[in-house]
Amino acid sequence: MVYHVTFIFMQYWDLINVFGNLESMILNLMETTLQTIIIIRVLMTKFNNRVLKVLIDIQLNDDFYKTIEEKKIRIHYYLIGLSFNRILLRCVSISAIAWYSTPFVNFIIISRKLI
């Protein structure tokens, strides 16, 4: 856990250092976003006892919830995770498209200057 938090801190520090270089910033953000999502999920399951209990019950194939509150908690956090993944997918898609289309855009700009 300490290694992971230190690694994320170093990635954000590197983002500050490369600020202004679009290529390095996009690469850094793609890696940092993934690592941040992982650490948030780990911390949520580690420090939220209700989520941890529900996850352990699910892992033991205990799909029958003892109370309605447990089911509501699971559904609530499932919806939060689902919306987070949807937002993340859009951001990652836009970043990847921008990252891989940069050489093509540069090619178009250079070819117009030559004409």
N, C-alpha and C positions, 0 to 999 in steps of 0.2 A: 504494500500500500504506500509506504514512504517513497519507494522508488517511482511509483506511478505518479504521485503528486509532484515529486521533484522533476520528473520528465515533463509533465504538463507545464510546470512553472518555467522550465527552460525553453519550451516551445513558444510560450507566450512572450518571453523575453526576446527570443529570436525574432518573433513577429514585430516587436517594437524596433529592433535593430535593422530589419530589412524594409521598414516602412518607406514607401516610395518606389520600390522595385516590384512592379505588378506581378511578374512571374514568380518571384520568391514568395510574395505575400499569398498568392493563390495556392501554391504548393504547401505552404505552412498552414494555411487555414484548413485545407482538406485534411491534413494529418491531425491537426489540433482538434478539429471538430469531432473526429472519430474517437480520439483518446478522451476527450471531455465527456462524450456520451457514455463511454465505458465506465469512467470513474463515477459519474452521476448514478448510473445503475448499481454499481457496486456499493456506493455509499447509501443509496436508498434501501437496498436490501439489508445492509449491515446495521443501520441505525434506526430503521423503522420496524419496530417489533411486530406490528400488525401485518405489514407486508411480508415480513420474514415468515411468520406463522402460516399465512395463506400459501406462500410458495412451498413451504415444507409439506403442507397438507396436499397440495397439488402433486408434488413430487412423489408422495406416497400413494398416489392414485385415490385419494380421498376426495372425490368430487361432490360428496354430500356435505354441505355446509351445516354446521351446528346451529348457526343463527343467521337471520337475514342480514345482520350487520356485516358479517364476514363476506357474504356474497356482494353486498353493496360496496364494501371496501375493495374487493377484487375488481369489480366492474369499474369503479371509479379510477383506480390506478391503471387498469387496462386501457381505458379511454384516454387518460393522460399520456400514456406511452404511445398509443396509436397516433394521437395528434402530433406528438413530438416527432415520431418517425415520419409522418407525412410532411411536416415542415422541413425536417432534415433532408428528406429525399429531394424536395424541390431545390433547396440550397445547394446540395451536392451536385445535382444535375446541372444547375446553372453554372456552378464553378467548373465542372468538368467540361461543359460546352465551351465556356470562355477560355479555359486552359488549352483545349485542343484546337480551337478555332483561331487562336492568336497567330500562329505561323501563316495561316491562310489570309488573315486580314493584313498582316505585314506584307505578304506577297502582292496583294491587290494594291496596297498603297505604293509600293515600290514600282510595280508595273505601270501605274498611272503617272508616276513622276518621270518614267523613262519615255513615255509617249509624248 
